[in-house]
Amino acid sequence: MERAIITKGRLESSRTLILDEDIPFTGDSFEIIILKKTKGIKKIKRKAGTLKGLIHMRDDFDAPLEDFKEYME
């Protein structure tokens, strides 16, 4: 049975890992997965009106569609 132990720590060198808390020693071999925290992706602030004049709606946009005429009656 596999078991996951999640803790935080820091990597001192390529062979030394300092953990923030003790983990139970079972004498078995184990794998270590290192996840590096990354800074959040910087979001670009949106500017209102940048697409003004690029999107057009037809004059008959709200007109009933012929395809749905039988459902509208």
N, C-alpha and C positions, 0 to 999 in steps of 0.2 A: 504494500500500500504506500502510495506517495503522499507526502504531507508538505504543505507550504508554510514556511515561517517568513513573515514579512517584518522587517525592521529597517531602521535607517542607520547610516554611518558615513564614514568618509574614507576615501582611498588615499593612504599615506604614500605608497609607492606601488610598483607593479606586483609586489609580493606581500604587501601589508594592508589589511583592511581593518579599520577601527570601527566597531559597532557601537551604537548608542545604548544597547541593552544586551544582556547575556542571552544566549540561545542554549537550549538543552543539548548536552553532549551525549550522543548515543554510540559513538565509536564507529558509526557507519560512514561511508563516503557520501558526499553530497555535491550538488551543483550550486554555483552562485551566479545569479543573474544581476547585473549592475544596470540600473536605470538612471540616467543622468537627467536631473531636472533642467529644463530649458526655460528660458524666459518666454513669457507669452508672446504670441504673434502681435505685432503692433497693428492695430486696426486703423485704417484710413478713415478719417472723418468724412462723411458724405456731405455733399453740398447740394442743397435743393435747387432745382431748376436746370440742372445740367443737360437734361434731355428735352428741354422745351423746344417745340417746333419740329422735333424728330418723330413724334408719335401722332398719328392722325386717325380719327374715327370717321367712318362713313356717315353721311347725313341720315341714312336709313338704318342706323345701328339698332334702334329699338323696334323696328318694324317686325311683324311676325314672319317667321320663316315658312316657306312653302312646304318644306319637308315635315314640319310638325303641325300642319294645318288640321289634320284629322284628330290630333290630341287636344287642340285648343277649343274645339267645338263642344 
